[in-house]
Amino acid sequence: MSSQIESYEIHIKLSEQIRVQTTVADEVIGTVRKDSRSVITYPGPSRLDDERLARLQQFQGEVVVMTDTETASVAEYLAAQLYASRIGTFIGDPTGGGGSVPGNYLSFELPSTRLGLIVSAKMFFLPKSDMDHLPGVVPHHWVKQTFEGFRQGRDTVMEFVRAMWS
């Protein structure tokens, strides 16, 4: 049985630098190419035959995704894909990466001034979900580590997770 995971949508601003790095030679410089949202089907192709795959143990439990304000970059990318695809229960704080973010930075030098610049050529948009109006991934259960718990060496978020599934 396969399932689908919705991925980010990517907008690419075409430039001479992008043209050198990719296969967009025939497209007009300055335009924005909108790569539609992709849907990734899992499981992907395997090196194992169907009989060996059928003998493997498969996870049968519930998925719990713990996030906090330090969840950014590729961790937020994964969390957003799982959330949009309704995989798992999210617990903790909202992600801190900002949701839809620029990426794929290019560096170059201005010819006259020799100033070095770094610019983003791509914009990654969060997968569609019921929280499109928010800047990141907001958990189903908003639970914070308490100061008192921290002082006592306790992880109050993990305690909440254990209490929910015990």
Summary of the structure (lengths in Angstrom):
residues: 166
radius of gyration: 20.9
end to end distance: 28.8
largest distance: 66.1
contacts: 403
relative contact order: 0.19
helix: 23%
strand: 28%
